[in-house]
Amino acid sequence: MAMSAAEIETLIRTALPDAEVSVEDLAGDGDHYAARIVSESFRGRSRIQQHQMVFSALGGRMGGVLHALALQTSVPNQEISR
């Protein structure tokens, strides 16, 4: 069973309440998404740590109900990291 963009956004916002989150279904199949997350919680953390925070927010759904998620993360007023 696939996840909706709204479900992904809700999970991320629950874990990172200050985050600006946008999620796009890349293929229209509910399996391939791109997410852009801007959060003060990322400040001082490496890109890997930022992505780990997002994956943690998804509660183990990556690789299961959520097949692919391309991430762009940043802190407010900072260039996006990939």
C-alpha positions, 0 to 999 in steps of 0.5 A: 500500500502506497503513502500519500504526500499528505501522510508524509507531510504529516509525519514530518511535521509531527516530528519537526513542528517548526518545519516548512514541508513540501512533498511532491509525487514525482511519478504519480504512483504514490511510491516516488516522492521528493520532499523539501524541508526547512527547519531550525532543528537542522541547524548545526547538523550535517546533511546526513544527520538532517536526512536521518532526522527525516527518515526517523520521522517516517517511522521505518516506512522507507523501503516498505510502504514508501519506496523512494523519497528524494530529500532537500533539507536546509535551515531557514535562510540557508541554501538547500542541501542535497 
